[in-house]
Amino acid sequence: MRDLPLAPTPQPKPIQDSTGFYKKEVKKAVKNLADSYQGPSSSTSLASNKLAVANKNLKRQALKGKPGYDAMGFKKP
């Protein structure tokens, strides 16, 4: 039996970090909230909801891969 060298194993492509994407989402949500504000009686609930979601996603990025969290930062069941 001949010993043949093994073919090189291709390295997996690195996963792109999505933190930058979520930072842009927060900036866009803050800008939309500021643009939608028209005084004390203005309705800014949609813009503020989008800002809350964007902040939640950005905070989740810090939890990626930590014990009890998956690779996307969500809590493991």
DRENROSE-830016 format. One record per residue: residue number from 1; residue in one letter; x, y, z of N, C-alpha, C in turn. Coordinates in Angstrom, 1 decimal, decimal comma. Last residue first. Layout:
+------+------+--------+--------+--------+--------+--------+--------+--------+--------+--------+
| resi | resn |    n.X |    n.Y |    n.Z |   ca.X |   ca.Y |   ca.Z |    c.X |    c.Y |    c.Z |
+------+------+--------+--------+--------+--------+--------+--------+--------+--------+--------+
|  NUM |    a |      X |      Y |      Z |      X |      Y |      Z |      X |      Y |      Z |
...
+------+------+--------+--------+--------+--------+--------+--------+--------+--------+--------+
END
This chain:
+------+------+--------+--------+--------+--------+--------+--------+--------+--------+--------+
| resi | resn |    n.X |    n.Y |    n.Z |   ca.X |   ca.Y |   ca.Z |    c.X |    c.Y |    c.Z |
+------+------+--------+--------+--------+--------+--------+--------+--------+--------+--------+
|   77 |    p |  -31,3 |   28,1 |   23,0 |  -32,4 |   27,6 |   23,8 |  -32,0 |   26,6 |   24,9 |
|   76 |    k |  -29,0 |   30,9 |   23,2 |  -29,3 |   29,5 |   22,8 |  -30,4 |   29,0 |   23,7 |
|   75 |    k |  -29,6 |   34,2 |   22,1 |  -29,5 |   33,3 |   23,2 |  -29,8 |   31,8 |   22,8 |
|   74 |    f |  -27,6 |   35,4 |   19,3 |  -28,9 |   35,1 |   19,9 |  -28,7 |   34,1 |   21,1 |
|   73 |    g |  -25,3 |   35,8 |   18,0 |  -25,5 |   36,6 |   19,2 |  -26,9 |   36,4 |   19,9 |
|   72 |    m |  -24,5 |   34,2 |   16,0 |  -25,2 |   35,4 |   15,6 |  -25,5 |   36,3 |   16,8 |
|   71 |    a |  -23,5 |   31,9 |   17,2 |  -22,6 |   32,7 |   16,4 |  -23,2 |   34,0 |   15,9 |
|   70 |    d |  -25,3 |   32,0 |   20,5 |  -24,8 |   31,3 |   19,2 |  -23,9 |   32,3 |   18,5 |
|   69 |    y |  -24,7 |   31,8 |   24,0 |  -25,1 |   32,5 |   22,8 |  -24,5 |   31,9 |   21,6 |
|   68 |    g |  -23,5 |   30,5 |   26,1 |  -24,9 |   30,7 |   26,1 |  -25,5 |   31,4 |   24,9 |
|   67 |    p |  -20,4 |   32,2 |   25,9 |  -21,2 |   31,1 |   26,4 |  -22,7 |   31,4 |   26,6 |
|   66 |    k |  -20,2 |   34,0 |   22,7 |  -20,0 |   33,9 |   24,2 |  -20,8 |   32,7 |   24,7 |
|   65 |    g |  -20,9 |   34,3 |   20,0 |  -19,9 |   33,3 |   20,4 |  -19,6 |   33,2 |   21,9 |
|   64 |    k |  -21,9 |   37,7 |   20,4 |  -21,6 |   36,6 |   19,5 |  -20,5 |   35,6 |   20,0 |
|   63 |    l |  -22,5 |   39,9 |   21,9 |  -22,7 |   38,6 |   22,5 |  -22,3 |   37,4 |   21,6 |
|   62 |    a |  -22,3 |   42,1 |   20,3 |  -21,3 |   41,9 |   21,4 |  -21,4 |   40,5 |   22,0 |
|   61 |    q |  -24,6 |   42,0 |   18,8 |  -23,4 |   41,7 |   18,2 |  -22,3 |   41,5 |   19,2 |
|   60 |    r |  -26,7 |   43,0 |   20,4 |  -26,6 |   41,6 |   20,2 |  -25,3 |   41,2 |   19,6 |
|   59 |    k |  -26,5 |   45,7 |   20,0 |  -26,1 |   45,2 |   21,3 |  -25,9 |   43,7 |   21,2 |
|   58 |    l |  -27,6 |   45,9 |   17,4 |  -26,3 |   46,3 |   17,6 |  -25,7 |   45,7 |   19,0 |
|   57 |    n |  -30,3 |   45,1 |   17,9 |  -29,4 |   44,3 |   17,0 |  -28,0 |   44,6 |   17,2 |
|   56 |    k |  -31,1 |   47,2 |   19,5 |  -31,2 |   45,8 |   20,0 |  -30,2 |   44,9 |   19,2 |
|   55 |    n |  -30,9 |   49,3 |   17,8 |  -30,1 |   49,3 |   19,0 |  -30,0 |   47,9 |   19,5 |
|   54 |    a |  -32,9 |   48,6 |   15,9 |  -31,6 |   48,7 |   15,5 |  -30,6 |   48,7 |   16,7 |
|   53 |    v |  -35,2 |   48,7 |   17,5 |  -34,8 |   47,4 |   16,9 |  -33,4 |   47,5 |   16,5 |
|   52 |    a |  -35,2 |   51,4 |   18,2 |  -35,1 |   50,4 |   19,2 |  -34,7 |   49,1 |   18,7 |
|   51 |    l |  -35,6 |   52,6 |   15,6 |  -34,3 |   52,9 |   16,4 |  -34,1 |   51,8 |   17,5 |
|   50 |    k |  -38,1 |   51,7 |   15,0 |  -37,0 |   51,3 |   14,2 |  -35,7 |   51,5 |   14,9 |
|   49 |    n |  -39,5 |   53,1 |   17,0 |  -39,5 |   51,6 |   17,0 |  -38,4 |   51,1 |   16,2 |
|   48 |    s |  -39,1 |   55,7 |   16,2 |  -38,5 |   55,3 |   17,5 |  -38,5 |   53,8 |   17,6 |
|   47 |    a |  -40,6 |   55,7 |   13,8 |  -39,1 |   55,9 |   13,8 |  -38,5 |   55,5 |   15,1 |
|   46 |    l |  -43,1 |   55,2 |   14,9 |  -42,5 |   54,3 |   13,9 |  -41,0 |   54,5 |   13,8 |
|   45 |    s |  -43,5 |   57,4 |   16,6 |  -43,5 |   56,1 |   17,2 |  -42,8 |   55,1 |   16,2 |
|   44 |    t |  -43,8 |   60,1 |   16,5 |  -42,5 |   59,6 |   16,1 |  -42,4 |   58,1 |   16,4 |
|   43 |    s |  -45,9 |   62,6 |   16,0 |  -46,0 |   61,2 |   16,2 |  -44,7 |   60,6 |   15,6 |
|   42 |    s |  -45,8 |   65,7 |   17,8 |  -45,5 |   64,9 |   16,6 |  -45,6 |   63,4 |   16,9 |
|   41 |    s |  -46,0 |   67,7 |   19,7 |  -47,2 |   66,8 |   19,5 |  -47,0 |   65,9 |   18,3 |
|   40 |    p |  -43,6 |   69,1 |   19,8 |  -44,0 |   68,3 |   20,9 |  -45,2 |   67,4 |   20,7 |
|   39 |    g |  -42,2 |   68,7 |   16,4 |  -42,7 |   69,4 |   17,6 |  -43,1 |   68,5 |   18,7 |
|   38 |    q |  -41,5 |   66,9 |   14,6 |  -42,0 |   68,1 |   14,1 |  -42,5 |   69,0 |   15,3 |
|   37 |    y |  -39,4 |   64,3 |   13,7 |  -39,8 |   65,1 |   14,8 |  -40,2 |   66,5 |   14,3 |
|   36 |    s |  -38,3 |   63,0 |   11,5 |  -39,7 |   62,9 |   11,7 |  -40,3 |   63,7 |   12,9 |
|   35 |    d |  -35,5 |   63,5 |   11,7 |  -36,3 |   64,1 |   10,6 |  -37,8 |   64,0 |   10,8 |
|   34 |    a |  -34,9 |   61,9 |   14,0 |  -34,8 |   63,4 |   14,1 |  -35,5 |   64,1 |   12,9 |
|   33 |    l |  -35,5 |   59,4 |   12,9 |  -36,2 |   59,9 |   14,1 |  -36,1 |   61,4 |   14,2 |
|   32 |    n |  -33,7 |   59,3 |   10,8 |  -35,1 |   59,2 |   10,5 |  -35,9 |   59,8 |   11,7 |
|   31 |    k |  -31,3 |   59,3 |   12,4 |  -31,6 |   60,4 |   11,4 |  -33,0 |   60,4 |   11,1 |
|   30 |    v |  -31,6 |   56,9 |   13,8 |  -31,5 |   58,2 |   14,5 |  -31,8 |   59,3 |   13,6 |
|   29 |    a |  -31,6 |   55,1 |   11,6 |  -32,8 |   55,2 |   12,4 |  -32,8 |   56,5 |   13,3 |
|   28 |    k |  -29,0 |   55,5 |   10,7 |  -30,1 |   55,8 |    9,8 |  -31,4 |   55,9 |   10,6 |
|   27 |    k |  -27,5 |   54,6 |   12,9 |  -27,3 |   55,9 |   12,4 |  -28,5 |   56,4 |   11,5 |
|   26 |    v |  -28,4 |   51,9 |   12,9 |  -28,7 |   52,8 |   14,1 |  -28,6 |   54,2 |   13,6 |
|   25 |    e |  -27,4 |   51,0 |   10,5 |  -28,8 |   50,9 |   10,7 |  -29,2 |   51,9 |   11,9 |
|   24 |    k |  -24,6 |   51,2 |   11,0 |  -25,3 |   52,1 |    9,9 |  -26,8 |   52,1 |   10,1 |
|   23 |    k |  -24,4 |   49,2 |   12,9 |  -24,1 |   50,6 |   13,2 |  -24,7 |   51,6 |   12,2 |
|   22 |    y |  -25,1 |   47,0 |   11,4 |  -26,0 |   47,4 |   12,4 |  -25,7 |   48,8 |   12,9 |
|   21 |    f |  -22,8 |   46,9 |    9,7 |  -24,1 |   47,0 |    9,1 |  -25,1 |   47,5 |   10,2 |
|   20 |    g |  -20,8 |   46,5 |   11,6 |  -20,8 |   47,7 |   10,8 |  -22,1 |   48,0 |   10,2 |
|   19 |    t |  -21,4 |   43,9 |   12,5 |  -21,5 |   45,0 |   13,4 |  -21,6 |   46,3 |   12,6 |
|   18 |    s |  -21,0 |   41,6 |   11,0 |  -22,2 |   42,4 |   10,7 |  -22,3 |   43,6 |   11,6 |
|   17 |    d |  -18,2 |   40,2 |    9,6 |  -18,8 |   40,7 |   10,8 |  -19,9 |   41,7 |   10,4 |
|   16 |    q |  -18,2 |   37,4 |    7,5 |  -18,1 |   38,9 |    7,6 |  -18,8 |   39,3 |    8,8 |
|   15 |    i |  -16,4 |   34,6 |    8,1 |  -17,7 |   35,2 |    8,1 |  -17,5 |   36,7 |    8,3 |
|   14 |    p |  -13,8 |   33,3 |    5,9 |  -14,2 |   34,0 |    7,2 |  -15,6 |   34,6 |    7,0 |
|   13 |    k |  -14,2 |   30,2 |    4,3 |  -14,1 |   31,7 |    4,2 |  -14,5 |   32,3 |    5,5 |
|   12 |    p |  -12,2 |   27,4 |    5,4 |  -13,5 |   28,1 |    5,2 |  -13,3 |   29,6 |    5,1 |
|   11 |    q |   -9,5 |   26,1 |    3,4 |  -10,0 |   26,8 |    4,6 |  -11,3 |   27,4 |    4,4 |
|   10 |    p |   -9,3 |   22,8 |    2,0 |   -9,6 |   24,3 |    1,8 |  -10,1 |   24,9 |    3,1 |
|    9 |    t |   -6,7 |   20,7 |    2,6 |   -8,1 |   21,0 |    2,9 |   -8,3 |   22,5 |    2,8 |
|    8 |    p |   -4,7 |   19,2 |    0,2 |   -4,9 |   20,2 |    1,1 |   -6,3 |   20,5 |    1,4 |
|    7 |    a |   -4,7 |   15,6 |    0,1 |   -4,9 |   16,9 |   -0,6 |   -5,1 |   18,0 |    0,4 |
|    6 |    l |   -2,1 |   13,7 |    1,5 |   -3,5 |   14,1 |    1,5 |   -3,6 |   15,5 |    0,7 |
|    5 |    p |    0,2 |   11,6 |   -0,2 |   -0,1 |   12,8 |    0,6 |   -1,6 |   13,2 |    0,4 |
|    4 |    l |    0,0 |    8,1 |    0,1 |   -0,1 |    9,3 |   -0,8 |   -0,4 |   10,5 |    0,1 |
|    3 |    d |    1,7 |    5,3 |    0,5 |    1,3 |    6,4 |    1,3 |    1,2 |    7,7 |    0,4 |
|    2 |    r |    0,5 |    2,2 |   -0,8 |    1,3 |    3,4 |   -1,0 |    0,8 |    4,5 |   -0,1 |
|    1 |    m |    0,8 |   -1,2 |    0,0 |    0,0 |    0,0 |    0,0 |    0,9 |    1,2 |    0,0 |
+------+------+--------+--------+--------+--------+--------+--------+--------+--------+--------+
END
